[in-house]
Amino acid sequence: ADFVLVWETVPREHIKQKDSSENKGLRERSAIIHRTWRKKFLDKLLAAGIHMEKHTSRVEKKVVHYLLLSAPWSVLCYYAEELQLRLPLQALPNQASNWSDRVLGRLGIPNMMAEEVPNLPLDYYTCQFKVNKLKWFLGSDKQDTFFSTTQRQQILYEILATTQYGHSKEREVGVDWLLSENVFTAAFPLHDGPFKVPPEEPAPSSLNQRQILFHYWASWRKWYKYQPLDHIRKYFGEKVAFYFAWLGFYTGWLLPAAVVGTVVFIAGISLMFDDVPSQEICESKEQYRMCPLCKSCPYWQLSSICKMFKAGRLFDHGGTIFFSIFMSLWAVMFLEYWKRMNASLAHRWDCSDFEDIEERPRPQFTAMAPMTIINPITGAEEPYFPKRSRHHRVLAGSMVIVMMIAIVVMFVVSVILYRAVVAILLSSSGYFRFVASASRIASITGSVVNLFFILILSKIYIALAHFLTKWEMHRTQTKYEDAFIFKVFVFQFVNFYSSPIYIAFFKGKFVGYPGNYVNFLGVRNEECSPGGCLIELAQELLVIMVGKQIINNVQEVVIPKLKCWWLKHKLDSSKKPSKEGGSIQAEEAPWEKNYQLLVFEGLFDEYLEMVMQFGFITIFVAACPLAPLFALLNNWVEIRLDAQKFVCDYRRPVGARGQGIGIWFYILEVITHLAVISNAFLIAFTSDFLPRTYYEYLYDRSLRGYVNFTLAYAPWDFVLHNNTTCRYRAFRDQEGNFSLTYWHLLAIRLGFVIVFEHVVFFIARIIELLVPDIPESVEVKVKRERYLAKEALAENKVRF
């Protein structure tokens, strides 16, 4: 069987007697409508030539019906041409290779990451299938194996998704709508068999595809091995294979970034102990009496922040500049080399022209479109939805997105106010421990509160984005997914990054001075913690990035296992299996085992998690050089977790085709450009690097006296009012005005931003020009394939 439809019914004798007659009537009417729709739908499938085999099993008080569907040869051939599937003309040895494998081979070093995986799929020269040229295709005499399992499933899904069972204007089309109306409870392709390898360890070549993937890919023992991408593509389709190819490529590229980041962090540790300003603060005792942090707060000594200031030096030193430039260029090179990898895989997997030429309209769009039009590329008549109407819908959807983003900003402001209020309450509490750590406690608890806001708002918005994207009527699945991804990413970008952006670029910048502090909604604007805003930013990144990774990984391990257990428990309890006709099944049938698995809900969450992580390790990398290391460790776990979910926990997804990672690539490019700008401003305005360099150049290369240089004296009005003087961090005179040093530093900072951006963007542009998007070997293969296709399908060849 290529596909399974499942529905559940409740026999009359098990309908609750206590139900009111009104409820019974509603339930019966609903059951009659469902039966009618189901009968019409199945009759249409029979008329289309689909073969059916029905099985039932008793589960508690329900009867579960399984309908096994398969398409005969004639139907497969018709739809293969209709869907423009590509079939093989000539077999080639699989030439898949990995750049690290090639490098290690040249150096003569054994490659522990390489492993021979059995039943390696062959490579082929292919072209679009034509029924009247059947003889020219390889293996056309073997009808059972000519079409691959994933191609048969794609054909069945196309038939199921476009079959009408009522009025098209009322959306009574396709299996997806029937699933949403609970007419069917599930529709899925069958897995190849069990995933567990028998204990007697049979010959590798005798394992089914699912067992191969489990043993050579999803096993934790294979964490350091290359992924068998061709096997993944053969079993799950191109779209899933591209995700794992990108994730593996990204994880491999994180290794050099993690090594350099760790070296920079270790350098920060050594600098922390030799730092002269840190020593001055720790040894100052009562030399620097600091102004109160709030109206009711006490004066405090600068020496009390000794440990915090030292910790700030871990992240704020000269190595930060180098690492920011390194990560900006790393991101550019990563994307350029992914383009080459993408082009190689797209050609090898026969989907180079998929989005431009071969992709058909979505079945849901076909059913709902009010008119048809001639496609200017293919010349075929296709369903059409007026652009003007779509633009109106997109505009309306955009207003909803703006409103949701405004809600996020409100939550961010509330977290900022929470931090300010908590810091004031703790500072004025009188308890020494609370007073000394007020800012740190407020910051950490604020980060945790922010993380919970992020997770809750994400769930609400994703459901809303799904509804809006369906309403906008996008023609192809790729455009539909791109529109959905864009909506959710814009929201998630604001949701996840608003708090770090506030800490990096706004916190502590507009606070005023003693006697004239700036207020926001009646609360004094936050100052950076004594160690500086950079250490707060590092702390925020670690809480959000690492906290989210831990929560996601726990969810990915625990939730699927619990759901699978619950489904299996429900179906196993008081089960009485039987086939129509009365024969008792001794063992659980494959379709029953598959029904107990979880529904595959797409790759969006997987991509979003990784792309947001990419943003954290590039946009704010100046604040936390250890971020790439945490990302690398997480991704090593993520690959195997995702592999186990796909092989063991999920029902088999329909093998969807794709040309790459879609709009995610352009989002990564935008993040890369934002990272350059962000790091330039972080170093210039948040880090102490430029003030230290300025002091070294003008005053003292050893930085002695630097602490005194950064502290201003309280204005005369404040001193007269309180009968005492104090210091605060700023470049101001005793009138409260900005000093000449402030304006010098501002000019230096702005100049640094311009130079940094131009240098990095220039080098990035050179890299883009030097690295071709498509490898030369792929271009040769494309030309060879076109030549063979032209020969095979030429009109003057044998006619049938």
C-alpha positions in Angstrom: 0.0 0.0 0.0 1.2 3.5 -0.8 -1.1 5.4 1.5 -3.5 4.8 4.5 -6.7 6.6 5.4 -8.0 6.1 9.0 -11.3 7.0 10.6 -13.1 6.0 13.8 -16.7 5.2 14.4 -18.7 4.6 17.6 -21.2 1.6 17.4 -24.8 2.5 18.5 -24.7 0.3 21.6 -21.8 2.4 23.0 -23.4 5.8 22.5 -24.0 7.2 26.0 -27.5 6.8 27.2 -27.3 9.8 29.5 -26.9 12.2 26.6 -29.9 14.5 26.0 -32.0 13.9 22.9 -30.7 17.2 21.5 -27.0 16.1 21.9 -27.8 12.7 20.4 -29.6 14.4 17.4 -26.6 16.7 16.8 -24.2 13.8 17.0 -26.2 11.6 14.6 -26.6 14.5 12.1 -22.8 15.1 12.2 -22.2 11.3 11.8 -24.6 11.2 8.7 -22.8 14.2 7.1 -19.4 12.6 7.7 -20.6 9.3 6.3 -22.0 11.1 3.2 -18.8 13.1 2.6 -16.6 10.0 3.2 -18.7 7.8 0.7 -18.6 10.5 -2.0 -14.8 11.0 -1.5 -14.1 7.2 -1.6 -16.4 6.7 -4.6 -14.4 9.4 -6.5 -11.2 7.6 -5.6 -12.6 4.4 -6.9 -13.6 6.1 -10.1 -10.1 7.5 -10.4 -8.8 3.9 -10.5 -7.4 3.7 -6.9 -7.1 0.2 -5.4 -8.5 -0.1 -1.9 -8.1 -2.7 0.9 -10.1 -2.2 4.1 -9.2 -3.4 7.7 -10.8 -2.7 11.0 -9.9 -3.1 14.7 -11.8 -2.6 17.9 -10.3 0.0 20.3 -12.2 0.4 23.6 -15.7 1.6 22.6 -14.6 2.6 19.0 -14.1 0.9 15.7 -11.0 2.1 13.9 -11.2 1.7 10.1 -8.0 1.5 8.0 -8.2 1.9 4.2 -5.0 0.9 2.4 -4.7 2.7 -1.0 -2.5 2.0 -3.9 -2.4 3.3 -7.5 -2.2 1.0 -10.5 0.4 1.4 -13.3 -1.8 3.5 -15.6 -2.7 6.0 -12.9 0.9 6.3 -11.8 2.1 7.0 -15.4 -0.7 9.6 -16.0 0.0 11.6 -12.8 3.8 11.2 -13.1 3.5 13.2 -16.4 1.0 15.6 -14.9 3.2 16.3 -11.9 6.3 16.6 -14.1 8.2 14.0 -12.1 11.8 13.3 -13.2 12.7 9.7 -14.0 16.1 8.1 -14.7 17.6 7.9 -18.2 21.1 6.6 -17.3 22.7 5.3 -14.1 25.8 6.8 -12.6 28.0 5.8 -9.6 27.1 7.9 -6.6 29.8 10.5 -6.4 28.7 12.1 -3.2 31.7 13.4 -1.2 32.4 15.7 1.7 35.0 18.6 1.6 36.5 17.4 5.0 36.8 13.9 3.6 38.7 15.2 0.6 41.0 17.4 2.7 41.8 14.5 5.1 42.4 12.2 2.1 45.0 14.6 0.6 46.8 14.9 4.0 46.8 11.1 4.4 44.8 11.2 7.7 42.3 8.5 8.4 38.7 9.9 8.4 36.9 8.6 11.4 33.7 10.5 10.3 33.3 8.5 7.1 31.3 5.2 7.2 30.0 2.9 4.5 26.2 2.8 4.6 24.5 -0.1 2.9 22.2 0.2 -0.1 23.6 3.5 -1.2 21.2 5.0 -3.8 22.6 5.4 -7.3 22.9 8.7 -9.1 21.1 9.2 -12.4 20.8 11.5 -15.4 17.1 12.2 -15.4 14.4 14.2 -17.3 10.7 14.9 -17.0 8.6 11.8 -17.5 6.6 11.4 -20.8 4.3 8.4 -21.2 4.9 8.2 -25.0 8.7 8.0 -24.4 8.4 5.3 -21.8 11.0 3.0 -23.4 13.7 5.5 -23.1 13.6 5.5 -19.3 15.7 3.2 -17.2 13.9 0.3 -15.7 10.6 1.0 -17.4 10.0 -2.8 -17.9 9.8 -3.3 -14.1 6.5 -1.7 -13.2 6.8 -2.5 -9.5 10.0 -0.6 -9.0 10.1 2.0 -11.8 8.5 4.6 -9.6 10.2 5.1 -6.2 8.2 4.8 -3.0 8.3 8.6 -2.4 7.1 9.3 -6.0 4.2 6.8 -5.6 3.3 8.6 -2.3 3.5 12.0 -4.0 1.1 10.8 -6.7 -1.4 9.4 -4.2 -1.3 12.6 -2.1 -2.0 14.7 -5.2 -5.0 12.6 -6.0 -6.2 12.7 -2.4 -5.6 16.5 -2.1 -7.5 17.4 -5.3 -10.5 15.0 -5.1 -13.8 16.8 -4.6 -16.5 15.5 -2.3 -18.9 18.4 -2.4 -19.0 22.1 -3.6 -15.6 23.6 -4.3 -16.9 27.1 -3.2 -17.6 25.7 0.2 -14.0 24.2 0.4 -15.4 20.7 0.1 -12.2 19.5 -1.7 -9.3 17.3 -0.7 -8.3 15.1 2.2 -6.8 18.0 4.2 -10.2 19.6 4.7 -11.7 16.2 5.6 -9.0 15.8 8.2 -9.8 19.2 9.7 -13.5 18.3 9.8 -12.7 14.9 11.5 -14.2 12.9 8.7 -10.9 11.1 8.7 -8.6 11.0 11.7 -5.4 10.4 9.8 -3.9 10.1 6.3 -0.3 9.0 5.9 2.1 6.9 3.9 3.4 3.7 5.5 6.9 3.3 6.9 9.0 0.6 5.3 8.7 -1.6 8.3 10.1 -1.7 11.9 13.0 0.6 12.7 14.7 -1.7 15.3 17.4 -4.1 13.9 16.7 -7.7 14.8 19.0 -9.1 17.6 20.5 -11.7 15.3 22.1 -8.8 13.3 21.2 -9.7 9.7 23.4 -8.8 6.7 23.4 -4.9 6.3 22.1 -5.3 2.7 18.9 -7.1 4.0 17.9 -4.2 6.3 14.9 -2.0 5.2 15.4 1.7 4.6 14.0 2.6 8.0 16.4 0.2 9.8 19.4 1.6 7.8 18.5 5.2 8.8 18.0 4.2 12.5 21.2 2.2 12.7 23.5 4.5 10.7 21.9 7.9 11.4 19.5 8.2 14.3 21.7 6.2 16.7 23.6 8.2 19.4 26.7 6.1 18.7 26.9 7.8 15.2 27.1 11.4 16.6 30.5 12.0 14.9 29.6 10.3 11.6 28.6 12.0 8.3 24.8 12.0 7.7 23.6 9.6 4.9 21.9 12.4 3.0 21.1 10.3 -0.1 19.3 7.7 2.1 17.4 10.5 3.9 16.3 12.0 0.5 15.3 8.6 -0.8 13.1 7.9 2.2 11.7 11.3 3.3 12.0 13.4 0.1 14.1 16.4 -0.8 12.6 19.0 1.6 13.5 17.0 4.7 16.9 16.0 3.2 17.8 19.7 2.5 17.0 20.6 6.2 19.4 17.9 7.5 22.0 18.8 4.9 21.9 22.4 6.0 21.9 21.6 9.7 24.9 19.3 9.3 26.8 21.9 7.1 26.0 24.7 9.7 27.2 22.5 12.6 30.4 21.6 10.8 31.1 25.3 10.2 30.4 26.1 13.8 33.5 24.1 14.8 36.1 26.8 13.8 33.9 29.5 15.2 33.6 27.7 18.6 37.4 27.1 18.7 38.3 30.8 18.0 35.5 31.9 20.5 36.9 29.7 23.2 40.4 31.0 22.6 39.2 34.6 22.9 37.3 33.7 26.1 40.4 32.1 27.6 42.4 35.2 26.6 39.8 37.3 28.5 40.4 35.2 31.6 44.1 35.9 31.5 43.5 39.6 30.9 41.1 39.7 33.8 43.8 39.0 36.4 46.3 41.5 34.8 43.8 44.3 34.2 45.0 47.6 35.8 41.6 49.3 36.1 40.2 46.2 37.8 43.1 46.3 40.3 42.5 50.0 40.9 38.8 49.4 41.7 39.6 46.4 44.0 42.3 48.3 45.9 40.4 51.7 46.0 38.6 50.8 49.3 36.8 54.1 50.2 38.6 56.3 47.6 35.6 56.5 45.2 32.3 57.3 47.0 29.5 56.7 44.4 26.2 58.6 44.1 23.0 56.8 45.1 21.2 54.7 42.5 17.8 56.0 43.5 16.2 58.7 45.7 16.0 56.5 48.8 19.2 54.5 48.1 22.4 54.9 50.1 25.8 56.1 48.8 28.1 53.2 48.0 31.8 52.4 47.4 33.1 51.6 44.0 35.3 48.9 45.5 32.2 46.9 46.3 31.8 46.0 42.6 35.3 44.5 42.3 34.2 41.0 41.3 31.5 42.2 38.9 33.9 44.6 37.2 36.5 41.8 36.8 33.9 39.5 35.3 33.0 42.2 32.8 36.6 42.0 31.5 35.9 38.4 30.4 33.8 39.7 27.5 35.2 43.2 27.1 38.8 43.3 25.7 40.7 43.7 22.5 40.1 40.1 21.4 36.4 41.0 21.1 37.2 43.3 18.0 39.1 40.5 16.3 36.3 37.9 17.0 33.5 40.3 15.8 35.3 40.7 12.5 36.1 37.0 12.3 32.4 36.1 12.9 31.1 38.6 10.3 33.4 37.1 7.7 32.7 33.6 8.9 28.9 34.2 8.3 29.5 35.5 4.8 31.8 32.5 3.9 29.3 30.1 5.4 26.5 31.3 3.2 28.7 31.4 0.1 29.8 27.9 0.5 26.3 26.7 1.4 25.2 28.2 -2.0 27.7 25.8 -3.7 26.6 22.9 -1.5 22.9 23.7 -2.3 23.5 23.8 -6.0 25.4 20.4 -5.9 22.6 18.8 -3.9 19.8 20.3 -6.0 21.3 18.9 -9.2 22.1 15.5 -7.6 18.5 15.3 -6.3 16.9 16.5 -9.6 15.3 19.6 -8.3 17.3 22.5 -9.8 14.3 23.8 -11.7 11.6 22.8 -9.3 10.4 26.2 -8.1 10.6 28.0 -11.5 9.2 25.3 -13.8 8.1 22.1 -12.2 6.2 23.2 -9.1 2.4 22.9 -9.5 -0.2 25.0 -7.7 -1.2 23.9 -4.2 -4.2 21.5 -4.2 -6.0 23.9 -1.8 -5.3 26.8 -4.2 -6.5 24.8 -7.2 -9.8 24.0 -5.4 -10.5 27.6 -4.2 -9.2 29.8 -7.0 -12.1 31.7 -8.7 -10.6 31.6 -12.3 -7.9 30.1 -14.6 -5.1 31.7 -16.6 -2.3 30.5 -19.0 1.1 30.0 -17.2 3.6 32.2 -19.2 6.5 29.7 -18.5 4.8 26.3 -19.1 2.0 27.5 -21.4 -0.5 25.3 -19.4 -3.8 26.5 -18.1 -3.7 27.0 -14.3 -6.0 28.2 -11.5 -5.6 31.9 -10.8 -6.4 34.3 -7.9 -6.4 38.0 -8.7 -3.2 39.8 -7.5 -5.2 42.9 -6.4 -7.4 40.7 -4.1 -4.2 39.0 -2.7 -2.5 42.3 -2.1 -5.5 43.6 -0.1 -5.4 40.4 2.0 -1.7 40.7 2.5 -2.1 44.3 3.6 -4.8 43.4 6.1 -2.6 40.6 7.4 0.3 43.0 7.8 -1.8 45.2 10.0 -2.5 42.2 12.3 1.3 41.5 12.4 2.1 45.2 13.3 -0.5 44.9 16.1 1.1 41.7 17.5 4.6 43.3 17.3 3.2 46.3 19.3 2.0 43.8 21.9 5.5 42.3 22.1 7.0 45.8 22.6 4.5 46.4 25.4 5.7 43.2 27.1 9.4 44.3 26.6 8.6 47.7 28.2 6.9 45.9 31.1 10.0 43.8 31.7 12.2 46.9 31.6 9.9 48.6 34.2 10.0 45.3 36.3 13.8 45.4 36.3 13.9 49.0 37.3 11.3 48.6 40.1 13.0 45.4 41.5 16.4 47.1 41.4 15.1 50.1 43.4 13.2 47.9 45.9 16.2 45.8 46.6 18.6 48.7 46.8 16.5 50.4 49.4 15.7 47.2 51.3 18.6 47.7 53.8 19.9 44.1 53.4 23.5 44.2 52.4 23.3 41.1 50.2 20.3 42.5 48.3 21.8 46.1 48.1 25.1 44.8 46.7 23.5 42.5 44.1 20.3 44.5 43.3 21.1 45.2 39.7 22.2 41.6 39.0 19.2 40.0 40.7 16.8 42.3 38.8 18.6 41.6 35.5 18.6 37.8 35.9 15.0 37.5 37.0 14.0 40.0 34.2 15.7 37.6 31.7 13.8 34.6 33.0 10.5 36.5 32.9 11.3 37.7 29.4 12.0 34.1 28.3 8.5 33.0 29.5 6.8 35.9 27.7 8.7 34.9 24.5 7.6 31.2 24.7 3.9 32.1 25.4 3.5 34.8 22.7 5.2 32.5 20.1 2.5 29.9 20.5 -0.3 32.4 20.1 1.2 34.1 17.1 2.1 31.0 15.1 -1.6 29.9 15.1 -2.6 33.3 13.9 0.1 33.4 11.1 -1.2 30.0 9.8 -4.7 31.4 9.5 -3.6 34.6 7.8 -1.3 32.8 5.3 -4.1 30.4 4.2 -6.5 33.3 3.7 -4.0 35.1 1.4 -4.3 32.3 -1.2 -0.7 31.7 -2.3 -0.3 29.7 -5.6 2.4 27.2 -4.8 3.5 25.4 -1.6 6.9 27.2 -1.7 5.2 30.7 -1.8 2.8 29.7 0.9 5.6 28.5 3.2 7.7 31.6 2.4 4.8 33.9 3.3 4.2 32.1 6.6 7.9 31.9 7.5 8.3 35.7 6.8 5.4 36.6 9.1 6.5 34.4 11.9 10.2 35.3 11.6 9.5 39.1 11.8 7.4 38.5 14.9 10.0 36.1 16.5 12.8 38.5 15.7 11.2 41.3 17.7 10.0 38.7 20.3 13.5 37.2 20.9 15.8 40.0 20.1 14.0 43.1 21.6 15.4 42.6 25.1 19.0 42.0 24.0 18.8 45.0 21.6 17.5 47.2 24.5 20.4 46.1 26.8 23.0 46.4 24.0 22.1 49.8 22.6 19.7 51.7 24.9 20.2 50.7 28.5 22.3 53.1 30.5 22.6 55.6 27.5 19.9 58.1 28.6 20.0 58.2 32.4 20.9 61.8 33.1 23.0 62.7 36.1 22.6 63.1 39.9 19.9 65.7 40.6 18.6 65.5 37.1 17.9 61.8 36.3 15.7 60.9 33.3 12.4 59.1 34.1 10.2 56.8 31.9 6.6 56.3 33.0 7.5 57.7 36.4 10.4 55.3 36.9 14.0 56.3 36.6 15.8 54.9 33.5 17.9 51.9 34.1 21.7 52.1 34.4 24.0 49.4 33.3 25.3 47.1 36.1 28.6 48.1 37.6 30.4 45.6 35.4 29.0 47.3 32.3 26.2 46.5 29.9 28.3 44.0 27.9 28.3 41.4 30.8 24.5 42.0 31.2 24.1 41.3 27.5 26.2 38.1 27.7 24.0 37.0 30.7 20.8 37.8 28.7 22.0 35.9 25.7 23.0 32.8 27.8 19.6 32.8 29.6 17.5 33.2 26.4 19.7 31.1 24.0 20.9 28.3 26.3 17.6 28.3 28.3 15.5 28.0 25.1 17.9 25.3 23.8 17.5 23.3 27.0 13.7 23.7 27.0 13.4 22.8 23.3 15.6 19.7 23.7 13.7 18.5 26.7 10.5 19.0 24.8 11.8 17.2 21.8 12.8 14.2 23.9 10.0 14.0 26.4 6.9 15.2 24.6 7.1 12.9 21.6 7.8 9.9 23.8 4.9 10.7 26.1 2.5 11.3 23.2 3.6 8.0 21.5 3.1 6.2 24.8 -0.3 7.7 25.3 -1.5 6.9 21.8 -0.2 3.3 22.0 -1.7 2.9 25.4 -5.1 4.1 24.2 -5.0 1.8 21.1 -3.6 -1.2 22.9 -6.1 -1.2 25.8 -9.0 -3.6 25.1 -8.1 -4.0 21.5 -9.8 -6.7 19.5 -8.2 -6.8 16.0 -10.1 -8.3 13.1 -10.0 -8.1 9.3 -13.3 -7.5 7.5 -14.5 -11.0 7.1 -13.7 -12.0 10.6 -10.1 -13.3 10.6 -8.2 -12.5 13.8 -4.8 -10.9 13.4 -2.2 -12.5 15.6 0.2 -9.6 15.4 -0.3 -5.8 15.2 -0.5 -4.8 11.6 2.0 -2.2 10.2 -0.8 0.4 9.6 -1.9 0.1 13.2 1.7 0.6 14.4 2.0 3.7 12.1 -1.3 5.1 13.4 0.2 5.1 16.9 2.9 7.5 15.8 2.8 11.3 15.9 1.7 13.5 13.0 4.6 15.3 11.2 3.8 19.0 11.4 6.5 20.4 9.1 10.0 21.7 9.4 9.2 25.3 10.4 10.0 24.9 14.1 13.3 23.1 13.4 14.4 25.8 11.0 13.2 28.7 13.2 15.2 27.3 16.2 18.4 27.1 14.2 18.0 30.5 12.4 17.3 32.3 15.7 20.4 30.6 17.1 22.4 31.9 14.1 21.2 35.4 15.0 22.4 35.1 18.6 25.9 33.9 17.6 26.4 36.6 14.9 24.4 39.7 15.9 25.6 39.8 19.5 28.8 37.8 19.3 30.9 40.7 20.6 29.2 40.2 24.0 29.6 36.5 24.3 32.4 34.7 22.4 31.3 31.4 23.9 27.9 31.5 22.0 29.3 29.5 19.0 30.5 26.8 21.4 27.1 26.4 23.1 25.5 26.4 19.6 27.9 23.6 18.4 27.2 21.4 21.5 23.4 21.9 21.0 23.5 21.1 17.3 25.4 17.8 17.8 22.5 16.8 20.0 19.9 18.4 17.8 20.8 16.4 14.7 20.4 13.0 16.4 17.2 14.1 18.3 15.6 15.2 15.0 16.8 12.1 13.3 15.2 9.9 16.0 11.9 11.9 15.8 11.7 11.4 12.0 12.6 7.7 12.1 11.0 6.5 15.3 8.3 8.9 16.5 6.7 10.5 13.5 4.4 9.0 10.9 6.2 9.0 7.6 5.7 12.4 5.9 4.8 12.7 2.2 8.1 13.1 0.3 7.8 16.8 -0.5 10.1 18.2 -3.2 12.2 21.4 -2.7 15.0 23.3 -4.4 16.8 24.3 -1.2 16.1 25.8 2.2 13.8 28.5 0.6 13.3 31.9 2.2 15.4 30.9 5.2 18.5 31.5 3.1 17.5 35.2 2.5 16.7 35.6 6.2 20.2 34.3 7.0 21.7 36.9 4.6 19.8 39.7 6.3 21.0 38.5 9.7 24.6 38.5 8.4 24.3 42.1 7.3 22.6 43.1 10.6 25.4 41.3 12.5 28.1 43.6 11.0 26.2 46.7 11.9 25.3 45.4 15.4 28.8 44.4 16.3 30.2 47.7 15.1 27.8 49.6 17.4 28.4 47.2 20.3 32.1 47.7 20.2 31.8 51.5 19.7 29.1 52.4 22.2 28.6 49.5 24.6 32.2 48.2 25.1 34.9 50.0 27.0 37.4 49.3 24.2 37.4 52.7 22.6 37.6 54.8 25.8 40.5 52.6 27.0 42.3 53.0 23.7 41.7 56.8 23.8 43.2 56.9 27.3 46.2 54.7 26.4 47.0 57.0 23.4 46.6 60.3 25.2 47.5 59.7 28.8 49.0 56.5 30.1 49.7 53.3 28.2 49.5 51.3 31.4 45.9 52.6 32.0 46.8 53.8 35.5 44.3 56.5 36.5 41.7 55.2 33.9 39.0 54.6 36.6 39.3 58.2 37.8 39.2 59.4 34.2 35.8 57.7 33.6 34.1 59.1 36.8 32.5 62.5 36.9 31.9 64.6 40.0 28.3 65.2 41.1 27.0 68.6 39.9 27.2 71.6 42.4 23.4 71.7 42.9 23.4 68.1 44.0 26.4 68.7 46.3 24.8 71.8 48.0 21.5 70.0 48.4 23.0 66.9 50.1 26.1 68.5 51.8 28.4 65.9 50.3 30.1 65.1 47.1 30.1 61.8 45.1 31.1 60.3 41.8 29.2 58.7 38.9 30.2 57.1 35.6 30.0 59.7 32.8 32.1 62.2 30.8 30.5 65.4 32.3 31.7 68.6 34.0 30.4 69.8 37.4 27.6 71.7 35.7 26.2 68.4 34.4 27.1 69.3 30.8 29.0 66.8 28.5 32.8 67.4 28.6 35.1 67.8 25.6 36.3 64.2 26.1 32.7 63.0 25.5 32.5 64.7 22.1 36.0 63.5 21.2 34.9 59.9 22.0 31.6 60.3 20.2 33.5 61.3 17.0 35.9 58.4 17.4 33.0 56.0 18.0 31.1 57.1 14.9 34.3 56.9 12.9 35.0 53.4 14.1 31.4 52.3 13.1 31.9 53.6 9.6 35.4 52.1 9.1 34.4 48.8 10.7 31.4 48.4 8.5 33.1 49.4 5.3 36.1 47.2 5.8 34.0 44.1 6.7 31.5 44.7 3.9 34.4 45.2 1.4 36.1 41.9 2.4 32.7 40.1 2.3 32.1 41.4 -1.2 35.5 40.2 -2.3 34.7 36.7 -0.9 31.4 36.7 -2.7 33.1 37.5 -6.0 35.9 34.9 -5.5 33.5 32.0 -4.6 31.3 31.0 -7.5 27.7 30.0 -6.5 27.7 26.8 -8.6 30.7 24.5 -8.7 32.2 24.0 -12.2 31.7 20.2 -11.9 27.9 20.7 -11.4 27.7 23.0 -14.5 29.3 20.3 -16.6 26.8 17.7 -15.3 23.8 19.9 -16.0 24.9 20.4 -19.6 25.5 16.6 -20.0 22.0 15.9 -18.6 20.3 18.4 -20.9 22.1 16.8 -23.9 20.9 13.3 -22.9 17.3 14.5 -22.3 17.3 16.1 -25.7 18.5 12.9 -27.3 16.0 10.7 -25.4 13.0 12.8 -26.0 13.7 14.1 -29.5 10.7 14.0 -31.8 12.5 12.0 -34.5 13.1 9.1 -32.2 11.0 5.9 -32.3 7.3 6.8 -32.0 5.0 4.7 -29.9 
